[in-house]
Amino acid sequence: MKKLFAQPMCYMLILISVFPYALKAQTKQEYSNLTDAIFAGSKLRGKQGPASVNWINGGQKYSYIAGEEIRSMEPATLKDEVVFSKNGLTFPGTKKPFDYESFQWSHDSKHLVFKSDFRPIYRKSGIADYYIYDLGTKQLKQAAKDARTAELSPDGKKVGIERKGNMYVYDFATGKEKQLTNDATGENAIFNGHYDWVYEEEFGQAQAWNWSPDNKYIAYWQFDERKVPDFEMTNFEGHHSNIVHISIPQVGDENPKVQIGVADVATGKKIWLKPDETGDFYIPRIYWTSNPDVLAMMTLNREQNHMKLYFFNVKTGEHHVVLEEKNTTWVAIFDFYTNVNDMVYFPEKSKEFFWVSDRSGYYHIYRYGYDGKLINQVTQGNWDMIKVSGINPQTKSIYYLSAESSGLAQEFYSIKFDGSDKKKLSDGAGFHDINMSPDTKYYIDKYSNISTPTHVALCDDSGKALKMLEDNQAVAAYLQVHAYSAPELFKVKTSDGASLDAYMIKPFNFDPQKKYPVVLTIYGGPESHAVYNQFSANGWQQWLAQNGYIVVDLNNRGISNYGSAFLKIGYKQLGKYESNDFAETAQYMNTLPFVDKGNIAIMGTSYGGYSTVYTLLTHPGVFKAGLANSAGSDWRLYDDIYTERYMGLAKENAAGYDASSTLTYAKDLQDHLLLIHSMSDDNVHPANTMQLLTALTTAGKDADLRIYPKGAHGAAYDLASYVLIENVNFQYLEKYLKGNNNLPNLNAKK
């Protein structure tokens, strides 16, 4: 009864907040320029609830950042208080005001570990200084300088540190640092405790070591990069160009040799954990189990379609396989795009674990004993379980997000270990993102749908809303006076029978008697997701709508949350089904009476750039123009972990690689093509664009090219460069979709 009462009251607040959308667009203010529209994105996003949430005291409280303070909230009492303020605090031994980029809590919730002076390396990693703050004494001490990572031991008495490829531990009691490894020989040689470029990028983690729960051990990855090919980038800044060297294995190249070591923190004794695999294989994840001396290690073969989960005794090295999974495509161990870090879960104080598999054709949770025997399938049905948010061994309950109602939704459920008593906890159709306390008693629900800006609520484990943390009335007020076009959901039926979810954003002051050009803004890569029933805060798309364009995006085949058949149809043939779906969506738009038939463009970045070029070349004449930023051209040029996961090995799928390469179809270019790339892109290397240009030139085909040397992946390197690139994109659309040649001079004095 309380659940049914509390949540509809929360939903009434949502309805009230979006009522202003009913006002006529004619009375509302429009953007003065593109920069204004881009900045409007933050106004449309609004506040996202408490920032940098960390659950502490076992889940009885959570901390969050508010200005200069770190505050805590106690859900049981709704008591909110300051736990840390940097006002008046200086770096130890100096008068310099203390500042930091991020922080973590100790397991005892009595200490804070601050990361300061962060210097980025790859997408997630970097060098920083680390400081420990004692909440009791209010003392700040430096724990590590110039470290890649640092983390308090679970009991808060020591700090594990990785610096220059070696592992260290600092003991607060003695005030001394102990070196645990001393065999690092260099960044492109042998190193411990941090990932190389390809592991960090494609397995999605930055810290390559873990404390054991009992504080006794540190388990760490060791990499040997000596045979991995060297990738060079030229930094053209300065008097003499600087060559940047990174070890990155591309398709077919030799991978780093990887092994897991475990160091006894007290004695310094080390042991290497050696699985049964030989040759080329990956170790993407390790997990400490509830057995103090047992570490779980996950291995994948190079094709990534055969996973083994080992249990290792870290004292003796004895090991055995507890779970093995094979797939005709790939075995997923995480999902970058839906923010899923793990597919296996080891609850504390339990001799059971849970594995997420698509063996049934949909991703579901499976329950195993530590003996490796399947106990039961927990969730089941013709829908995908997306993410496990919490596990409570005491109540034998699992909390998870799923797409049960629709591939457009992300909704929150609970279920018992044995698959019984399933309950839907989230109310209101749309997109829910959940941050749950480790004891599963409370969670923060960040929710929106197409007509509802983000709402953030604190709830208990029954789904009852305890407090509305953010209702974004400011967004509703902004929409009362500013023009906005909300996405409209629709479906596209392809010629081969697929049903695709899509949305269109119509121009401001839309007139169904007029005809408008269309822009497809796409990504389309495997396991990603484009269209949700979620509030849109994209200022670029709103700028296009203001200027008379219809903006379209869709969940093409290869997208997650529609089952494995939909997701994995493009295995070993990337580009084929995505391009078909983009082209048929454009052809569908051409049938609508308010579309300026034939005046359609397609644009995207990264995989979206690849999809743009591939679609233009394999479906010539469907689009008038394509705008491709940081586009791949031939999958042999991309890193091996990502590519071989979806394309298989090149030596076994040569025809598939040829068919998926844009170079193969360069002679078929009919439409206008803008290529944008950075010479400092370590992800999609500029060789992709250079080889495509060569293929086009050899075929007598022309393309427009913009090179931004300093930028990384995506080409932009600051706000000014981002705005410039978007202005270039906009003028390209104006020229080729509207025939507007009287365009503003972007270099004119402002």
N, C-alpha and C positions, 0 to 999 in steps of 0.2 A: 504493500500500500504506500509506504513512504517513497519508494522508488518512483512509482507512477505519478506521485504528486510533485516531487521535487524537480524532475526533469522537464515536464511540460512548462513549469514556471520559468525555467531557464530558457526554454524554447520561445516563450512569449516575449522575453527580452530581445531575442534574435529577430522576431517578426517586427517588433516595434522599431528596431534599429534600421531596418532596410526599407521601411515604408516610404522614405523620401525618394526612392527610385521612381515612384510613380509620377513625380513632377516632370513636366515637359522639358525635353532637352533644349528647346529654343531659348529658354530663359537662363541657361547656364553658361558660365565662363569657359572659353576654350583655351588651349595652350598657345602661348605667344610664339614659341619656337620649339625645336626638337629638344634642346637642353631642358626647357621647362617641362616637357613631357617626360623626359627621363627622370628628372627629380621628382615628378609626381608619383613615380612608382613607390617611393617610401611613404607618401601620403596615403596611397591606396592599400599598401600592406598594413599600415597602422602598427600598433604595438603588438608584439608577439607573446606577451605574458612575461613572467619572470625570466631573466637572462642567466645563462650559465648555471642551470639547476643541478645541484648535487644532493642526493639523499644522504642524510647523516643520522647518527644514533640508531643505526639499524633500520631506518625508515620512519622513525618517529618524527623527524623534522626534515625539511629540505632547506638548503641555502641557495641564495641567488644574489646577483650583483645589482645594486641600485646606486648609480652615480659613483661616488668615492667609497661606498660602503659595501661590505658583504653582510647580508641580513639572513635571518633564519625565520621560517614559518613552521609552526607546530599545528598540523591539521586537526588534531584532536580538540584543541582549544582555540585555534585560529590566532594564537599569540604570535606576534611578529616583532622581532627585536634585532638590534645591531650586534653582530658577532666580531666584526673587524672593520676598521676604518684606516685608510692610509694617510689621512690628514695629520700632518705633523710628523709622520714617520720618515726616516731617512735611511739610505743604504748604510749598512754597518760600517762604522769608521769614517763616514763622510757626512757632509752637510747637504748632499744631493737628495732631493725629495724622492721617496720610494715610488716606483711604478712597476707595473707588470703586464704581461700579455694574457696569462691564464693561470689557473691554480687547480690544485687537487687537494682532497682531504686525506688525512690518515684514516686508517680503519677504525681507530679509537675515537675519531671525531674531536681530538684534542689539539691537532696540529694542522697547519695549512702549508702546502708546498707551492711556492710561487715560481713561475717561469718568467724571466725578465731578459731584456735585451735579445730578443729572438732574431736570429739571422737565418732566413729560409734557405733550404737546399733543394728539395724536390717538392712535390705537391703537398705532402703532409709534414715532412721532417725539416729540421733545422738545428742550429747550434744556439744554446742559450746559457744563461746563468740561473742557478736555482737557489732559492732561499726558503728557510723553514721558520714559520712563525708559531710560537707557543702561545696558545690562547690563555693559559693559566698565568704565565709570567709576563706575557705581552712582549717577549723578546724576539727579535729577528736576527737570524744567523745565516750566513752563507753556507750552503751545503755542497755546492758544486759549481765550478766555473768552466765555461766553454765545453759544456757537455751536450751530447745529442739528446739524451733522455736522462731523467732521474725520477725515482719513485720511492716513497717511504715503504719500509717493511710493514706488514699488516699490524704488528704491535707498536709501530711508531718509534722504535728504538734505533733503527738504522736506515740509511738511504742507499739504495742501489743506484749505480751511476754507470753510464756508458760514455766513454770519451776516447776519441781517435781510434775506435775499433777494439778497445779493451774494456773489460768489466771491472768495476771497483765497488767497494762498499765502505760507507762512512759510518762510524759508530759514535753516537752521541755521548755515551758513557765515557769513552776513552778520548774522544776528540780527535781520533786518528782515522785516516783513510787506508784501507787495505786493497791492494791490487789482486784481483782474482784470476785474470788472464794476462799473459804477456807475449802472445804469439801473433799479434797483428803485424802485418808487414806493409800495409798501404791500402788506400781506398780502392785501387784497381787491382788489388792482390788478395790478401787474406785479412779478414776483419770479423769481429764479434759484436753481437748486440744491436746492430742496426741492419736494415734491409738494403739491398742494392736498388737501383732504379726500377727494375721491372717487377720485383716482388712488391715493393711499396706501391707502385702504380696499379698493378693488376690483381694483387691480393688484398689491397685496401687497408694496410696497417702501417704505423710508423715506428712503434716500439717493438724490437725483436728480442725481447726477454721478459720473463715473468717471475715474480716472487712466488714461492710456495706459500700456501695459507698458514703453515706453521712457522714461517720465518726462517726455516733452516736452509733452504736452497734457492738458488737462482738458475732457472733454465733459460738457455739462450741459443740463438741461431749463430752458426759460423758460416761465412761465405768465402769461397775461393773463386775470385773473378779472373784469374790469370789467363784463362783461355777464352774469355768473353770478348767479342769484337769491340773495338774502340769507336765510339761515335764522336765526331768532331763538329762543333759549331763555332762560327766566327763571330766574335763581338767586335763590331766595327767602330766602337767608340775609342777615343784617344788617338794619339799620334801614330802608334803602331797597333795593328789589329791583334786582338787576343784570341787564342784558340782555346775553346772549352772542350775538355775531354770527359766523356761519360761512357761507362761500360754498359751497353744496351744490346742484348741479343735480339736480332730480328729473326723472321721466319727461317727455320732450318739451321740457325746458328747454334753453336755450343752454349749451353747454359752454365751458370755458376754451379760449382759443386757445393752442396749445402749439407750440414749436419747439425744435430742438436747436442749441445753440451749441458751438463748440470754441475754446478759448483756448490760444494758444501761451504756455506758462509763462514762457519766457525773454524774449520780445518784447512780450507782452501783446496781440498781434494776435489778432483774433477773426474767425470766419467762421460764417455761418449755413448749416446743411445743410437744403436745401429739397427734399422729395420731390415727386413729380408730383401727389399728391392735392390737391384743392381742396375747399372747403366744410368739413363737419364730419367729422373723423376723429381717431383716437387714435394716440399714439406710446407704446406700453406698455413697450418694451424697447429698449436699445442694447447693443452688444457690440463690444469691440475684437477684431479678427481677428489672425491671425499675421502679416499684412502691417502693418508699423509705422504706416503712414499711412492705413490703411483701417479705417473704422468701419462696422459693420453696424447698420442701423436697421430696426426692425419697425414697420409701420403696420397699423392696423385701421380699416375703415369703421365708421360709427356702429352699424350692425346687428351688427358683430363676426363676420360670416360670410365676410369676404374679407381675408386677410392678405397683405401684401407684405413681403419682406425685401430691403432695399437694401444695396448696398455704396457707401460714400461715400469719396472721396479728401478728407481733411481739409485738404489744402493748397489744392486747386483748387475743391472743391465738386462735382466731376464725380461722377455717380452712375448706377447702373443696377440693375435688379431682377434678383436672382439666384434668388429662390424666390417663388412665388405659390401660395396655397392658398385654395380656396373650399369652402364647406360649405353644405348646405341648412339647417343649424341654426346652430351657432357653431363658431368655430375657437378651441381652447383655447391659451393662451400660458403658463398656469401653473395650479396647483391648490392653493388655500389649505388644503384639508382633508386632503390626503395629503402636505402639506409638499413640494410640487414647485414650485420657483421658476422653472424654465426648461423650455421645450420645444425649444430649439435650443442646440447646444453647439459651441464653436469650440476644439478642442484646440490647445495651443501647438505651434509648430514643425511645423504640418501645413497643407496646402492643401486639406483636406477638412473638412466640417462635417456635423452630424447633426441631423435634424429629427424630432420625434415627432408622428405624425399618426394619426387614426382613419379615414383614407380607406378602409381595408379593412373597416371595421366594428368593428375593435378597435384600441387604441392600440399602435403599433409604431414601431421606429426605422428611419429611412431615411437613407442615406448619399449625400452630394452632394459634387461637386468645387466649387472656387471659381468655376468657369465656370457654375455653376448647373445642371449636368447631373446627373441621378440616376445614381448608380453601381450601387447595389443596395439592396434592402430587407434590413435586418439581421436583425430578429426577425420571426417570422410564426407564425400559428396562431389558433385561436378562443379567445383569451385576451388580457388586457390587460397590456402592459408598463406598470409603474407609474412608475418613476423610474430615471434613469441615475445611478449612484453614482460611476463612475470611467471614464476613457478613457485608454488608453495607446497613443499613436501608434507607439512603438517595437516593441511586440509585436503591434500592431494588434488590441487587445482592448478590449471594452466590458464593464463590470460593471453589472448592473442588478437592480432588484427587480421581481417580477412576481406576477400572480395566476394563473399557469399551472395550478396544481393545483386552485384553488378561489377563488371570490370572498371566502372567509373568510380566505385566507392572504396573506402577503406574504413571498416567498422570494427568495433571492439566487442569481444566475446570472452566468456569464461566457460570452462569445461572441466570435468573431473578426469583424473588420469585414465580411468577405464572407458572414457568416451561418453559417459552419462552426464545428465544434468547440464546440458549446454544452455547458456543464457546470453542474450544480447544485452550488453551494458550501455552501449552508446545509443543516444536518441537523436533523431534528425538525420535525414539522408544527406550524405556528403562525404567529406574527407576528415577523418579523425587521426591525429597523431598523438600517441600515448607515451608519457614518461611515468613509469610505475616505480613505487618504492620497492626496495629489495625484499621486504616482508609481505608485499602485495596488499597491504591494507589501504593504501591510498594511491591515487594517480592524478596527473595533470593531463587534461584532455584539451588539445588545441584543435579547434573545429572550424570548418567553413564549408559553404557550398556556393554555387554560382551566383546566387542572389544574396548571400550572407557573408560579410567580412569576417575575419578571424575572431572567434570567441575562445577564451581560455578559461577553463573551470577546474577547480580543485574538487575531486570526487573521492568517495570511499569505495571499497571493493564491491559494494552492491550496485554501484552506478549512481548513487545519490550525490547530487551536486552540493558540496559543503560551502563553496564560495565562488562567485564569479570573479575571476582575477582580472579579466579584461573583456569588455564588450565592444570596444572600438566605436564608441559613439562619435569620436572625432572623425572617423572615416565616413560615417553616415552624414555628419554635418558637412564634411568636404563635398560629398556627392550631391548635397542640396544645392550647391552653387557652382559646381564644376561639371562639365559634360563628361559622360562616361557611357560606354557601350559594353554591356555585359555579354559574355559568350552565350550563344544559343546552341544547345546540343542537337545533333541530328545523326542519322546513320547513312552509310554508303554501302550498297550491295554491289560487290564486284561481279564481273562476268563469270568467274568460276565459283560463285556461291558464298564467298566470305562476307560476313556482316561486320562493318567497321564503325566504331564510335568516333564521332568527330564533333568539332564545334566551329561555328563561324561568329566573328565579331563584325557586325554591320556598321556602316558609317554613321557618324552623328547625324541627327535629323534625317534618318533614312527615309527615302521616298521610293516605294515599290514600283513607281512608274518610271524611275530612272534606271540606267544601266551602269554598273560599277565594275572596275577591274578587280582582280582577286590576287592575293599573295598567300601562298602556302608557306608558313614558317615551321620548318620541320627539323627533327633529329633522327628518329627512326631506328636507332641501333638496338641490337639484341639485348633483351632483359631490361630495357629502359621503359619509361612510361610517360606519355605526353599529355593525355587528356583525362582529367578527373572532374567530378562534380565538385569543383573547388573555386573559391573566389579568385578572380584574375586581377593581378596588380602589375601587369606588364605595360610600362609606359610607352615602349616602342610600338606595341600593337595598338594602343590607344591613339598614338600620333598618326599611324596609318589610317585608322578609322576616321579621325578628324579630317584627314585629307582625301576622303572619298574612296578608300580601299576597303574591300571585304577581306578580312584576315581569317585564314582557315588552318587548323591543325587537326591531326587524327591519330588514333591508335592503330597504326599499321600492323600487319602481321610481323611477328618477331618481338612484339611488345609483351611485357609480363602481365600477369593477373587474369589471363583468359584461358588457362590450361596449356599443357605442354604441346599439344598439336598445333595450336596457334603460335605459341612462343618459338618452337623449334623447327618450324617448317623451312626456314632458311638455312638450316645446317648444311655446311659445305657448299653453299651457293648464295653467299651474301649479295645483296643488291637486287636479286631477281624479284622477290615478292614485295619488298619495300617499294621499288620503283613502279611496279605494277599498281600497287595501292595508291601511290601518289598520283600517277597518271589517270587512273580511273576516277579518283576523287575530283581531279580537274575537269574531266569529261562530264562528270555528274554536275558540277557547278555550271558548266556551259549550258545545261538544260534549263536552268532557272531563269525566269523572265527578267529578273533584275540584275543579271550578270552580263557584262560586256563580253560577249562570247569571243574566245581566243586571246583576250587580254589578261593572261594569267602568268604569274611569275612564281618561282620556287626558290627558297633561300634557306640556308642552314650553316652551322658551324661544326667542325670536327666530323663526327659521323654524319651529321646533317649536311656538311659540305660535300662529303663523299656521295651521299644520297642525292644531293642536288645535281652534281655532275653526271652521276651514273644514270639518273632519270632522264636528263636532257639527251644523253647520247643513245640510250636504248629506247626512248619514246620520243624521237624527234618530231617537232612540230606541235606537240601538245602544249608546251609552254613557250611563251614569247621570250622569256629571259630567265636566267638562273644566276644566283649570287652565292658563291661558295667561299666560305672562310675556313682556312686551315684544313683543307680537304685532303683525305687520303686518295691515292690514285690506284695503287697496286698493293694488294695485301702482303706481298712478299717484302714490302718496305716497312711494315709495321712490326711492333714487338711480338715476340713469339707466344707469350702466355695468352694474351688477348686473342690474337688471330687464330692460333691453332685450336683454342677452345671451340671456336665457332666454324672454322674452315678445315679442321683436320691438318695432317701433315702434308706439306707441299709435294713431297715425293710420291705420296699416295693419292693426291687429289689435284694433279697438275691441270687437268681440264677445268676443274672447278675454280682454281685460282685465275686461270686465263679468262673464264667467263665472268668472274667478279671484278676484273680489272677495268678501269675506265680507259686505259691505254688501248685496249682491244678495239674500242668503238670510236676512237678519235675521229676517224674519217666521216662519221655520221652526224657530226655537229651541224645543226641547222639554225640554232637559236642564239641569242646574245648571251654571253657568258662573262661574268666578272669573277676573277680569282683574287683572293686576298690571303696573304701569308706573311709570317714573320721568319726572318733568317735565324732567329734564336728559339725556334719551336723545338723543344726536346721531346715532344710527344708525337705529333705528326710531323715528321721531318720535312724540311723544305724541298728535299729531293722529290717528294711526291708531286708538288706543283711543277718543279723543273722538268721532270720526266713527262708530265702531261703536256706541258708547253711544247716540248720537243715532238711528241707524238702528233699534236695538233698542227704544228708548223710543217712537219713532214707530209701531213695530209692536206696541206694548203688551207688550213682552218685558222681563224683568228679568235683571240680572246683578249679581254681587257684584264690588266694585271696591276695590282697594288701591293707593293712590298713595304713592310714596316720592320726595319732591321732589329729594333730594340725589343719589340714585344715578344711575348712567349706564345703559348698555345692560345689562340683566339686573337692574336696580333696586337690588341690594345695593351698598353702598359701603364696608363694613368687615365684620369677622367677626360682630359683634353683629347687624347688619342681615341678613346672610346666614342666620344661625341663626334669626332671627325669621321671615323669609320662609318658610323650610323648615318651621318650626313651624306657620305659618298654613296651608301646603299640607297638612301632615299632619292637622291638625284638620279641614280641609275633606274629606279622604278619609274620616276616621273618621266624620264626620257623615253623609255621603251614601252611602257604601258599606256602613257597618256600622250606621247609625242610632244612633250614639253621641252623645247630646246632653249627657251628663254629662262635659264636657271640662274639663281643667285651665284655670284662669285664667292666661293668659300674663303677666299683670301682677302676679301674686301674688309676694310677697317670697320671694326664694330664699335 
